[in-house]
């Protein structure tokens, strides 16, 4: 009997979840069906692929050898299906994208909405997670594209620079630092309580990296998993935070928050678009990536995004140009 794609899919799911129970739920199969398919695969290959440790299944040397081959085969099948079934005359289909918090909440919604109005047959679904989880979803093939603000750590992914963003310290206007025009390191750092993002956040990772040896002076009083929660905590006066300029433009304009550049420190960071190295770029993906490049047409992307109205005007001009060409 030949090895089937279904067996490889089941093997990959068990390898990633380390349990038959979890794999069966992710594949919408019964546990017995998963166990049977895995047993047949091991029989065909002449030996076990996992070591049993209690309820967990851990890859042995044979399994570790097979896993990247199985993933590559499954990717190639998906790519073949995408290329051979794609409609060439219209931009259509369903695109799964994943974005880290800043980009997903404050940048992409405008772009996705405008793109879908321009291409009614295209559907874009977006999940917002932190940078590390975004990488994992793209690596597994559960997302076609990722948009991240942290460094990319997985070799299986290709990262393309998108545009620059800048981090600033935010405080309540009633905070004693609210009288300052800049934030000084290490003097102000020693006397400040901090509201931070959770572990795995690209913003938190870059902030600590930029501080270097001074990161040990951070007095973190609370961690929160969402930018909006952090902004409200800072407004309440609990302490300071470091966030992207993209996320606080409205609060700064209204006077609810004060933004302080860090004196003598380059707080710019590169936003990136990531995809799997073996992922075939379909027409829908290509059109959406081209559409995203509109951000870079005005130089530093944050200058466009800092005002939703500027971005809306830029997108309206882009849409008009596309319609004229059509």
JOHUQUI-V852572 format. One record per residue. N is the residue number from 0. RES is the residue in three letters. PHI is phi in radians with two decimals (* if undefined). OMEGA is omega in degrees with one decimal (NA if undefined). NEAR is the number of other ideal C-beta (glycine too) atoms within 8 Angstrom. Layout:
# JOHUQUI-V852572
n->N res->RES phi->PHI omega->OMEGA near->NEAR
n->N res->RES phi->PHI omega->OMEGA near->NEAR
This chain:
# JOHUQUI-V852572
n->0 res->UNK phi->* omega->-179.6 near->3
n->1 res->UNK phi->-1.42 omega->174.5 near->3
n->2 res->UNK phi->-1.15 omega->-178.8 near->7
n->3 res->UNK phi->-1.82 omega->176.6 near->6
n->4 res->UNK phi->-1.10 omega->180.0 near->8
n->5 res->UNK phi->-1.11 omega->177.6 near->7
n->6 res->UNK phi->-1.10 omega->179.0 near->12
n->7 res->UNK phi->-1.15 omega->177.9 near->13
n->8 res->UNK phi->-1.12 omega->179.5 near->10
n->9 res->UNK phi->-1.18 omega->177.2 near->15
n->10 res->UNK phi->-1.00 omega->-179.6 near->15
n->11 res->UNK phi->-1.11 omega->180.0 near->12
n->12 res->UNK phi->-1.12 omega->178.7 near->12
n->13 res->UNK phi->-1.15 omega->179.2 near->15
n->14 res->UNK phi->-1.07 omega->-176.6 near->12
n->15 res->UNK phi->-1.41 omega->-178.4 near->8
n->16 res->UNK phi->-1.62 omega->178.9 near->9
n->17 res->UNK phi->1.19 omega->178.1 near->9
n->18 res->UNK phi->-2.57 omega->176.6 near->10
n->19 res->UNK phi->-1.12 omega->-178.3 near->11
n->20 res->UNK phi->-1.05 omega->-178.9 near->8
n->21 res->UNK phi->-1.17 omega->179.4 near->9
n->22 res->UNK phi->-1.11 omega->-179.3 near->14
n->23 res->UNK phi->-1.12 omega->178.2 near->13
n->24 res->UNK phi->-1.18 omega->-178.6 near->7
n->25 res->UNK phi->-1.19 omega->-178.0 near->8
n->26 res->UNK phi->-1.73 omega->-177.6 near->10
n->27 res->UNK phi->1.01 omega->176.7 near->5
n->28 res->UNK phi->-2.14 omega->174.2 near->8
n->29 res->UNK phi->-1.35 omega->178.6 near->6
n->30 res->UNK phi->-1.09 omega->-179.4 near->9
n->31 res->UNK phi->-1.15 omega->179.0 near->6
n->32 res->UNK phi->-1.15 omega->178.7 near->9
n->33 res->UNK phi->-1.16 omega->-179.5 near->16
n->34 res->UNK phi->-1.08 omega->-179.3 near->9
n->35 res->UNK phi->-1.14 omega->-179.2 near->8
n->36 res->UNK phi->-1.13 omega->179.4 near->11
n->37 res->UNK phi->-1.17 omega->178.2 near->14
n->38 res->UNK phi->-1.11 omega->178.3 near->8
n->39 res->UNK phi->-1.12 omega->179.6 near->10
n->40 res->UNK phi->-1.11 omega->179.7 near->14
n->41 res->UNK phi->-1.12 omega->177.4 near->10
n->42 res->UNK phi->-1.12 omega->-179.2 near->7
n->43 res->UNK phi->-1.13 omega->-177.3 near->8
n->44 res->UNK phi->-1.61 omega->171.7 near->10
n->45 res->UNK phi->1.38 omega->177.5 near->4
n->46 res->UNK phi->2.89 omega->-176.9 near->6
n->47 res->UNK phi->-1.20 omega->177.5 near->8
n->48 res->UNK phi->-1.94 omega->-177.1 near->13
n->49 res->UNK phi->-2.28 omega->166.0 near->11
n->50 res->UNK phi->-1.78 omega->-179.6 near->8
n->51 res->UNK phi->-1.56 omega->176.1 near->6
n->52 res->UNK phi->-2.20 omega->-175.6 near->6
n->53 res->UNK phi->1.10 omega->179.1 near->4
n->54 res->UNK phi->-1.58 omega->-176.2 near->4
n->55 res->UNK phi->-1.72 omega->174.9 near->8
n->56 res->UNK phi->-1.98 omega->-178.3 near->12
n->57 res->UNK phi->-1.94 omega->-178.8 near->8
n->58 res->UNK phi->-1.04 omega->170.0 near->10
n->59 res->UNK phi->-1.60 omega->-176.6 near->10
n->60 res->UNK phi->-1.10 omega->178.4 near->5
n->61 res->UNK phi->-1.19 omega->179.8 near->10
n->62 res->UNK phi->-1.16 omega->178.9 near->13
n->63 res->UNK phi->-1.15 omega->176.3 near->8
n->64 res->UNK phi->-1.22 omega->-175.5 near->8
n->65 res->UNK phi->-1.30 omega->-170.5 near->11
n->66 res->UNK phi->-0.97 omega->-179.6 near->12
n->67 res->UNK phi->-1.12 omega->177.3 near->7
n->68 res->UNK phi->-1.17 omega->180.0 near->8
n->69 res->UNK phi->-1.11 omega->179.4 near->11
n->70 res->UNK phi->-1.10 omega->179.8 near->10
n->71 res->UNK phi->-1.10 omega->179.4 near->9
n->72 res->UNK phi->-1.09 omega->-179.2 near->10
n->73 res->UNK phi->-1.11 omega->177.4 near->13
n->74 res->UNK phi->-1.10 omega->-178.3 near->12
n->75 res->UNK phi->-1.11 omega->178.1 near->9
n->76 res->UNK phi->-1.14 omega->178.4 near->9
n->77 res->UNK phi->-1.08 omega->179.2 near->9
n->78 res->UNK phi->-1.09 omega->179.1 near->11
n->79 res->UNK phi->-1.10 omega->178.9 near->8
n->80 res->UNK phi->-1.09 omega->-178.6 near->8
n->81 res->UNK phi->-1.11 omega->-176.1 near->10
n->82 res->UNK phi->-1.25 omega->-174.1 near->9
n->83 res->UNK phi->-1.51 omega->-178.6 near->6
n->84 res->UNK phi->-1.82 omega->-175.6 near->5
n->85 res->UNK phi->-1.20 omega->175.8 near->10
n->86 res->UNK phi->-1.41 omega->-175.1 near->6
n->87 res->UNK phi->-1.52 omega->-173.3 near->4
n->88 res->UNK phi->-1.56 omega->179.8 near->3
n->89 res->UNK phi->-2.36 omega->174.4 near->6
n->90 res->UNK phi->-1.56 omega->-174.6 near->9
n->91 res->UNK phi->-2.52 omega->177.5 near->8
n->92 res->UNK phi->2.19 omega->-178.9 near->11
n->93 res->UNK phi->-2.15 omega->-177.4 near->7
n->94 res->UNK phi->-1.93 omega->177.7 near->13
n->95 res->UNK phi->-1.77 omega->178.4 near->10
n->96 res->UNK phi->-2.14 omega->178.5 near->15
n->97 res->UNK phi->-2.31 omega->-175.7 near->17
n->98 res->UNK phi->-2.47 omega->173.5 near->16
n->99 res->UNK phi->-1.26 omega->-163.8 near->16
n->100 res->UNK phi->-0.94 omega->-176.0 near->15
n->101 res->UNK phi->-1.04 omega->-177.2 near->16
n->102 res->UNK phi->-1.21 omega->-176.2 near->13
n->103 res->UNK phi->-1.16 omega->-177.2 near->16
n->104 res->UNK phi->-1.63 omega->-170.4 near->11
n->105 res->UNK phi->-2.16 omega->-177.7 near->11
n->106 res->UNK phi->-2.12 omega->-170.8 near->14
n->107 res->UNK phi->-1.17 omega->-180.0 near->11
n->108 res->UNK phi->-0.94 omega->177.5 near->10
n->109 res->UNK phi->-1.11 omega->-177.3 near->11
n->110 res->UNK phi->-1.19 omega->-179.3 near->13
n->111 res->UNK phi->-1.09 omega->-179.8 near->11
n->112 res->UNK phi->-1.06 omega->-178.7 near->8
n->113 res->UNK phi->-1.18 omega->-179.8 near->11
n->114 res->UNK phi->-1.12 omega->-178.7 near->13
n->115 res->UNK phi->-1.25 omega->174.0 near->11
n->116 res->UNK phi->-1.21 omega->179.7 near->8
n->117 res->UNK phi->-1.28 omega->-178.5 near->8
n->118 res->UNK phi->-2.22 omega->-174.7 near->11
n->119 res->UNK phi->-1.07 omega->-179.1 near->5
n->120 res->UNK phi->-1.52 omega->179.4 near->8
n->121 res->UNK phi->-1.71 omega->179.3 near->15
n->122 res->UNK phi->-2.19 omega->-179.1 near->8
n->123 res->UNK phi->-2.10 omega->176.9 near->11
n->124 res->UNK phi->-1.83 omega->-175.7 near->8
n->125 res->UNK phi->-2.23 omega->174.0 near->11
n->126 res->UNK phi->-1.98 omega->-179.9 near->11
n->127 res->UNK phi->-1.83 omega->178.4 near->9
n->128 res->UNK phi->-2.46 omega->175.6 near->11
n->129 res->UNK phi->-1.43 omega->-172.4 near->12
n->130 res->UNK phi->-1.02 omega->-177.6 near->13
n->131 res->UNK phi->-1.10 omega->178.6 near->9
n->132 res->UNK phi->-1.19 omega->176.9 near->10
n->133 res->UNK phi->-1.08 omega->177.3 near->17
n->134 res->UNK phi->-1.01 omega->-176.5 near->15
n->135 res->UNK phi->-1.10 omega->-178.7 near->8
n->136 res->UNK phi->-1.17 omega->177.1 near->13
n->137 res->UNK phi->-1.22 omega->179.2 near->17
n->138 res->UNK phi->-1.08 omega->-178.7 near->10
n->139 res->UNK phi->-1.32 omega->-177.2 near->7
n->140 res->UNK phi->1.50 omega->178.2 near->11
n->141 res->UNK phi->-1.39 omega->174.6 near->7
n->142 res->UNK phi->-2.30 omega->-179.8 near->12
n->143 res->UNK phi->-1.35 omega->-178.4 near->9
n->144 res->UNK phi->-2.40 omega->174.3 near->15
n->145 res->UNK phi->-2.23 omega->178.6 near->15
n->146 res->UNK phi->-2.18 omega->-170.5 near->17
n->147 res->UNK phi->-2.30 omega->-179.5 near->16
n->148 res->UNK phi->-2.00 omega->178.2 near->14
n->149 res->UNK phi->-1.79 omega->177.0 near->12
n->150 res->UNK phi->-1.24 omega->-178.6 near->6
n->151 res->UNK phi->-1.73 omega->-170.9 near->10
n->152 res->UNK phi->-1.93 omega->-174.2 near->5
n->153 res->UNK phi->-1.70 omega->-177.5 near->7
n->154 res->UNK phi->-1.18 omega->-177.9 near->3
n->155 res->UNK phi->-1.33 omega->-176.7 near->7
n->156 res->UNK phi->-1.85 omega->173.3 near->14
n->157 res->UNK phi->-1.85 omega->-178.5 near->7
n->158 res->UNK phi->-1.97 omega->179.6 near->9
n->159 res->UNK phi->-2.05 omega->177.4 near->7
n->160 res->UNK phi->-1.01 omega->179.3 near->7
n->161 res->UNK phi->-1.93 omega->173.8 near->12
n->162 res->UNK phi->-2.68 omega->-176.9 near->11
n->163 res->UNK phi->-1.51 omega->172.3 near->10
n->164 res->UNK phi->-2.16 omega->178.4 near->15
n->165 res->UNK phi->-2.39 omega->177.6 near->11
n->166 res->UNK phi->-1.60 omega->176.9 near->15
n->167 res->UNK phi->-2.35 omega->172.5 near->14
n->168 res->UNK phi->-1.48 omega->177.5 near->12
n->169 res->UNK phi->-2.04 omega->177.1 near->15
n->170 res->UNK phi->-2.43 omega->172.0 near->12
n->171 res->UNK phi->-1.25 omega->177.4 near->11
n->172 res->UNK phi->-1.00 omega->179.6 near->9
n->173 res->UNK phi->-1.48 omega->176.4 near->5
n->174 res->UNK phi->-1.17 omega->-179.0 near->10
n->175 res->UNK phi->-1.07 omega->176.5 near->4
n->176 res->UNK phi->-1.29 omega->-179.2 near->13
n->177 res->UNK phi->-1.12 omega->178.4 near->10
n->178 res->UNK phi->-1.47 omega->-176.9 near->4
n->179 res->UNK phi->-1.52 omega->175.9 near->9
n->180 res->UNK phi->-1.84 omega->176.8 near->3
n->181 res->UNK phi->-2.43 omega->175.5 near->8
n->182 res->UNK phi->-1.91 omega->-175.0 near->13
n->183 res->UNK phi->-1.80 omega->176.3 near->10
n->184 res->UNK phi->-1.94 omega->10.8 near->12
n->185 res->UNK phi->-1.74 omega->-171.3 near->8
n->186 res->UNK phi->-0.99 omega->-178.5 near->7
n->187 res->UNK phi->-1.20 omega->-177.8 near->11
n->188 res->UNK phi->-1.10 omega->-177.5 near->13
n->189 res->UNK phi->-1.12 omega->-171.7 near->7
n->190 res->UNK phi->-1.80 omega->-172.0 near->5
n->191 res->UNK phi->-2.03 omega->169.6 near->10
n->192 res->UNK phi->-1.54 omega->-172.4 near->9
n->193 res->UNK phi->-2.14 omega->168.9 near->12
n->194 res->UNK phi->-1.82 omega->-172.4 near->15
n->195 res->UNK phi->-2.11 omega->170.5 near->12
n->196 res->UNK phi->-1.30 omega->-178.8 near->12
n->197 res->UNK phi->-1.26 omega->176.5 near->10
n->198 res->UNK phi->-1.06 omega->-178.2 near->4
n->199 res->UNK phi->1.74 omega->178.8 near->8
n->200 res->UNK phi->-1.30 omega->178.2 near->13
n->201 res->UNK phi->-1.12 omega->-179.7 near->14
n->202 res->UNK phi->-1.10 omega->-179.5 near->15
n->203 res->UNK phi->-1.12 omega->-179.2 near->11
n->204 res->UNK phi->-1.09 omega->-177.8 near->12
n->205 res->UNK phi->-1.22 omega->178.8 near->13
n->206 res->UNK phi->-1.03 omega->179.2 near->10
n->207 res->UNK phi->-1.10 omega->-178.8 near->9
n->208 res->UNK phi->-1.16 omega->179.0 near->8
n->209 res->UNK phi->-1.15 omega->179.9 near->11
n->210 res->UNK phi->-1.24 omega->179.0 near->12
n->211 res->UNK phi->1.05 omega->-177.1 near->6
n->212 res->UNK phi->-1.13 omega->179.5 near->5
n->213 res->UNK phi->-1.34 omega->-179.0 near->9
n->214 res->UNK phi->-1.06 omega->178.9 near->9
n->215 res->UNK phi->-1.15 omega->-179.4 near->5
n->216 res->UNK phi->-1.47 omega->-178.4 near->9
n->217 res->UNK phi->-1.12 omega->174.8 near->10
n->218 res->UNK phi->-1.82 omega->-176.5 near->7
n->219 res->UNK phi->-1.49 omega->-179.1 near->9
n->220 res->UNK phi->-1.68 omega->177.3 near->8
n->221 res->UNK phi->-2.83 omega->175.2 near->9
n->222 res->UNK phi->-2.08 omega->-179.0 near->8
n->223 res->UNK phi->-2.34 omega->-172.5 near->11
n->224 res->UNK phi->-1.60 omega->-179.9 near->6
n->225 res->UNK phi->-2.54 omega->-177.1 near->7
n->226 res->UNK phi->-1.06 omega->-179.3 near->12
n->227 res->UNK phi->-1.07 omega->178.0 near->7
n->228 res->UNK phi->-1.13 omega->178.9 near->9
n->229 res->UNK phi->-1.11 omega->-179.4 near->14
n->230 res->UNK phi->-1.06 omega->-178.6 near->15
n->231 res->UNK phi->-1.20 omega->177.1 near->8
n->232 res->UNK phi->-1.11 omega->178.5 near->13
n->233 res->UNK phi->-1.17 omega->176.3 near->16
n->234 res->UNK phi->-1.00 omega->-178.1 near->10
n->235 res->UNK phi->-1.26 omega->177.2 near->7
n->236 res->UNK phi->1.70 omega->-176.4 near->8
n->237 res->UNK phi->-1.21 omega->-179.6 near->9
n->238 res->UNK phi->2.91 omega->-179.5 near->12
n->239 res->UNK phi->-1.89 omega->175.2 near->14
n->240 res->UNK phi->-2.57 omega->174.9 near->13
n->241 res->UNK phi->-2.04 omega->-177.1 near->10
n->242 res->UNK phi->-2.36 omega->175.2 near->14
n->243 res->UNK phi->-1.22 omega->173.2 near->14
n->244 res->UNK phi->-1.01 omega->-177.9 near->13
n->245 res->UNK phi->-1.06 omega->-171.7 near->12
n->246 res->UNK phi->-1.60 omega->-169.7 near->11
n->247 res->UNK phi->-2.16 omega->-173.9 near->14
n->248 res->UNK phi->-1.09 omega->-178.3 near->10
n->249 res->UNK phi->-1.18 omega->-179.8 near->6
n->250 res->UNK phi->-1.11 omega->178.6 near->11
n->251 res->UNK phi->-1.18 omega->179.2 near->11
n->252 res->UNK phi->-1.10 omega->-179.0 near->6
n->253 res->UNK phi->-1.43 omega->179.7 near->6
n->254 res->UNK phi->1.46 omega->179.9 near->6
n->255 res->UNK phi->-1.41 omega->178.3 near->7
n->256 res->UNK phi->-2.33 omega->175.1 near->14
n->257 res->UNK phi->-1.93 omega->179.2 near->11
n->258 res->UNK phi->-1.74 omega->-179.1 near->10
n->259 res->UNK phi->-2.15 omega->171.7 near->13
n->260 res->UNK phi->-1.17 omega->179.8 near->10
n->261 res->UNK phi->-1.47 omega->-173.2 near->14
n->262 res->UNK phi->-1.11 omega->174.6 near->8
n->263 res->UNK phi->1.24 omega->-177.0 near->4
n->264 res->UNK phi->-2.33 omega->178.1 near->7
n->265 res->UNK phi->-1.42 omega->-175.9 near->4
n->266 res->UNK phi->-1.81 omega->176.0 near->10
n->267 res->UNK phi->-1.27 omega->176.3 near->8
n->268 res->UNK phi->-2.49 omega->-177.5 near->10
n->269 res->UNK phi->-1.69 omega->171.4 near->9
n->270 res->UNK phi->-1.50 omega->-173.4 near->13
n->271 res->UNK phi->-2.29 omega->170.9 near->12
n->272 res->UNK phi->-1.88 omega->-177.7 near->11
n->273 res->UNK phi->-2.10 omega->173.2 near->15
n->274 res->UNK phi->-2.66 omega->-179.2 near->13
n->275 res->UNK phi->-1.19 omega->-178.3 near->11
n->276 res->UNK phi->-1.01 omega->-175.2 near->7
n->277 res->UNK phi->-1.70 omega->-177.5 near->9
n->278 res->UNK phi->-1.32 omega->175.3 near->10
n->279 res->UNK phi->-1.35 omega->179.2 near->7
n->280 res->UNK phi->-1.48 omega->177.8 near->7
n->281 res->UNK phi->-1.39 omega->-180.0 near->10
n->282 res->UNK phi->-1.12 omega->179.5 near->8
n->283 res->UNK phi->-1.07 omega->177.9 near->12
n->284 res->UNK phi->-1.06 omega->-178.2 near->12
n->285 res->UNK phi->-1.09 omega->179.5 near->9
n->286 res->UNK phi->-1.14 omega->-178.7 near->12
n->287 res->UNK phi->-1.21 omega->177.3 near->13
n->288 res->UNK phi->-1.11 omega->177.4 near->11
n->289 res->UNK phi->-1.12 omega->179.2 near->7
n->290 res->UNK phi->-1.12 omega->179.8 near->12
n->291 res->UNK phi->-1.14 omega->179.9 near->10
n->292 res->UNK phi->-1.19 omega->178.3 near->8
n->293 res->UNK phi->-1.03 omega->-180.0 near->10
n->294 res->UNK phi->-1.08 omega->-175.2 near->14
n->295 res->UNK phi->-1.40 omega->-176.9 near->9
n->296 res->UNK phi->-1.22 omega->-179.6 near->6
n->297 res->UNK phi->-1.85 omega->179.0 near->10
n->298 res->UNK phi->1.46 omega->178.9 near->5
n->299 res->UNK phi->-1.23 omega->-174.8 near->7
n->300 res->UNK phi->-1.00 omega->-175.7 near->14
n->301 res->UNK phi->-1.13 omega->179.5 near->13
n->302 res->UNK phi->-1.21 omega->176.2 near->9
n->303 res->UNK phi->-1.39 omega->-172.9 near->11
n->304 res->UNK phi->-1.28 omega->-175.6 near->13
n->305 res->UNK phi->-1.03 omega->174.2 near->9
n->306 res->UNK phi->-2.25 omega->178.3 near->8
n->307 res->UNK phi->-0.98 omega->-177.4 near->7
n->308 res->UNK phi->-1.25 omega->175.3 near->6
n->309 res->UNK phi->-1.07 omega->179.8 near->12
n->310 res->UNK phi->-1.14 omega->179.3 near->12
n->311 res->UNK phi->-1.05 omega->179.1 near->9
n->312 res->UNK phi->-1.13 omega->179.7 near->8
n->313 res->UNK phi->-1.12 omega->179.2 near->12
n->314 res->UNK phi->-1.16 omega->178.8 near->12
n->315 res->UNK phi->-1.10 omega->177.6 near->8
n->316 res->UNK phi->-1.12 omega->179.8 near->8
n->317 res->UNK phi->-1.10 omega->179.8 near->10
n->318 res->UNK phi->-1.07 omega->-179.3 near->11
n->319 res->UNK phi->-1.12 omega->178.6 near->8
n->320 res->UNK phi->-1.12 omega->179.4 near->8
n->321 res->UNK phi->-1.12 omega->-178.9 near->9
n->322 res->UNK phi->-1.19 omega->178.2 near->7
n->323 res->UNK phi->-1.11 omega->179.0 near->6
n->324 res->UNK phi->-1.17 omega->179.6 near->5
n->325 res->UNK phi->-1.23 omega->NA near->4
